[in-house]
Amino acid sequence: MMHWASWSDFFNMGGYAFYVWFSFGLTALCVIWEVYALRQRRRDAMHLAQLLAQD
């Protein structure tokens, strides 16, 4: 378990701040993108199903 003396130490992550925060940000971006892409694919599939049901 890590203990930090200040918020500055926490954000510095023991000298690995760039790697830690870049990885965290990239992961968050990928999750957000995946949710967006899933919603788009669902919307497109529902639209296609409606078009096929009309025929």
C-alpha positions in Angstrom: 0.0 0.0 0.0 1.3 3.4 -0.9 1.1 6.4 1.4 1.5 9.9 0.1 2.5 12.9 2.1 0.6 15.4 -0.1 -1.6 15.7 -3.1 1.5 16.7 -5.1 3.1 13.4 -4.2 0.0 11.6 -5.2 -0.2 13.3 -8.6 3.6 12.7 -9.2 3.1 9.0 -8.6 6.6 8.4 -7.4 8.1 9.7 -10.6 5.9 7.7 -12.9 3.2 10.3 -13.3 3.5 10.5 -17.1 3.1 6.8 -17.6 0.3 6.4 -14.9 -1.8 9.4 -16.0 -1.3 8.8 -19.7 -2.3 5.2 -19.3 -5.3 6.2 -17.2 -6.4 8.8 -19.8 -5.9 6.5 -22.7 -8.0 3.8 -21.1 -10.8 6.3 -20.2 -10.7 7.5 -23.8 -11.0 4.0 -25.2 -13.9 3.2 -22.9 -15.7 6.3 -23.9 -15.1 5.6 -27.6 -16.3 2.0 -27.2 -19.6 3.2 -25.6 -20.1 5.7 -28.4 -19.3 3.1 -31.1 -21.7 0.6 -29.5 -24.5 3.1 -29.4 -23.9 4.0 -33.1 -23.9 0.3 -34.1 -27.1 -0.3 -32.1 -28.8 2.7 -33.7 -27.7 1.5 -37.2 -28.9 -2.0 -36.5 -32.3 -0.8 -35.3 -32.7 1.4 -38.3 -31.8 -1.5 -40.6 -34.3 -3.8 -38.8 -37.0 -1.2 -39.3 -36.2 -1.0 -43.0 -36.3 -4.7 -43.4 -39.6 -5.0 -41.4 -41.3 -2.6 -43.8 -40.6 -4.8 -46.8 
